[in-house]
Amino acid sequence: MKTRMNYRQANPAVFDMMLQLETTVQSLGIDKTLYKLIKIRASQLNGCAFCIDMHAKELHSAGEQLERILLLTAWREVPIYSDKERAALELTEYLTRLSESGFPEEVYERVRAQFSEAEIAALIMAVNVINGWNRLGVATGMYPGCFL
């Protein structure tokens, strides 16, 4: 398997810009486990194998139960995610698939029941950033281990 291109080498400013966004989002106070769940779920929806692999491994290495990582695609069907995690995962799905269904008021209300407006703004940016990483990864043909 071969990547289409290495965007990091082709235009280092793109990688630097994404890293700045990532660093900013990490400083907004989002729970680290929740942020990784958001990253994995968005990456699953976008089909970014590189990001799914990287963030699942990071989360597992940080002590997360394998069951919670493996069942993330079916988060609605299992009782192992908190109400906050469920709200954030629903937000992630709607924002990642924005062109399909918009962002319904009832979804916003479920998110608002779990998070403050400042936290919601941070979560929106978290979803934006992982979607940006996913688009870079998928468009350039990145896959797990491609930079080894």
C-alpha positions in Angstrom: 0.0 0.0 0.0 1.2 3.5 -0.8 0.1 6.9 0.3 -0.9 9.4 -2.4 1.4 12.0 -1.0 3.1 13.1 2.3 1.4 16.4 2.9 3.7 17.1 5.8 6.6 17.2 3.4 4.7 18.7 0.5 3.5 21.7 2.6 4.8 21.8 6.2 2.7 24.9 6.9 -0.5 22.7 6.6 0.8 20.3 9.3 1.9 23.3 11.5 -1.6 24.9 11.2 -3.3 21.7 12.2 -1.0 21.2 15.1 -1.8 24.8 16.3 -5.5 24.0 16.2 -5.0 20.7 18.0 -2.9 22.4 20.7 -5.6 25.0 21.2 -8.4 22.5 21.4 -6.4 20.4 23.9 -6.1 23.6 26.1 -9.9 24.1 26.3 -10.4 21.7 29.1 -12.2 18.8 27.4 -11.8 15.6 29.3 -9.0 13.6 27.6 -10.9 10.4 27.4 -13.9 12.2 25.9 -11.8 13.9 23.4 -10.3 10.6 22.2 -13.8 9.1 21.9 -14.8 12.0 19.8 -11.7 11.6 17.6 -12.3 7.9 17.1 -16.0 8.2 16.4 -15.5 11.0 13.8 -12.7 9.0 12.2 -15.0 6.0 12.0 -17.6 8.0 10.2 -15.0 9.5 7.9 -13.3 6.2 7.2 -9.9 7.5 8.3 -8.1 4.3 9.2 -4.9 6.1 10.2 -6.7 8.2 12.8 -8.9 5.3 14.1 -5.8 3.3 14.7 -3.8 6.0 16.3 -6.5 7.3 18.7 -7.8 3.8 19.6 -4.2 2.8 20.5 -3.7 6.0 22.5 -6.9 5.6 24.4 -6.2 1.9 25.2 -2.6 2.8 26.3 -4.1 5.4 28.6 -6.0 2.7 30.4 -9.4 2.7 28.6 -11.2 -0.6 28.5 -11.0 -2.3 25.1 -14.7 -3.0 25.2 -15.5 0.8 25.2 -13.2 1.3 22.2 -14.5 -1.6 20.2 -18.2 -0.9 20.8 -17.9 2.8 19.9 -19.6 2.2 16.6 -22.6 0.9 18.5 -22.6 3.4 21.4 -26.4 3.9 21.3 -26.9 0.1 21.8 -24.8 -0.4 25.0 -25.0 1.0 28.5 -21.2 1.6 28.9 -21.1 5.3 28.0 -22.1 8.1 30.3 -24.8 10.6 29.5 -22.1 13.2 28.8 -20.2 10.8 26.5 -23.5 10.0 24.7 -24.3 13.7 24.2 -20.8 14.4 22.9 -20.9 11.4 20.6 -24.3 12.5 19.2 -22.9 16.0 18.7 -19.9 14.5 16.9 -22.1 12.4 14.6 -24.4 15.3 13.6 -21.5 17.8 13.0 -19.5 15.2 11.1 -22.5 14.5 8.9 -23.8 18.1 8.8 -24.8 18.0 5.2 -27.1 15.0 5.7 -29.4 16.2 8.6 -28.1 19.6 9.8 -28.0 20.0 13.6 -31.5 19.5 15.0 -32.7 21.5 18.0 -33.5 18.4 20.0 -29.9 17.2 19.6 -28.6 20.6 20.8 -30.9 20.4 23.8 -29.5 17.0 24.7 -26.0 18.3 24.5 -27.0 21.5 26.4 -28.4 19.3 29.2 -24.9 17.9 29.8 -22.5 20.8 28.9 -22.2 24.5 29.4 -22.1 26.8 26.4 -18.4 27.2 26.8 -18.0 23.4 26.8 -20.2 23.1 23.8 -18.1 25.6 21.9 -15.0 23.6 22.8 -16.6 20.3 21.7 -17.6 21.9 18.4 -14.0 22.9 17.8 -12.8 19.4 18.8 -15.1 17.9 16.2 -13.9 20.5 13.6 -10.3 19.6 14.2 -10.6 15.9 14.0 -12.7 16.3 10.8 -9.8 18.4 9.4 -7.3 15.7 10.3 -9.5 13.0 8.8 -9.8 14.9 5.5 -6.1 15.3 5.3 -5.6 11.6 6.1 -8.2 10.2 3.7 -7.4 12.6 0.8 -3.7 11.8 1.0 -4.2 8.0 1.4 -2.8 7.7 4.9 -3.1 4.3 6.6 -1.9 2.8 9.9 1.9 2.5 9.8 2.4 4.5 6.6 5.1 6.7 8.2 7.2 3.8 9.7 
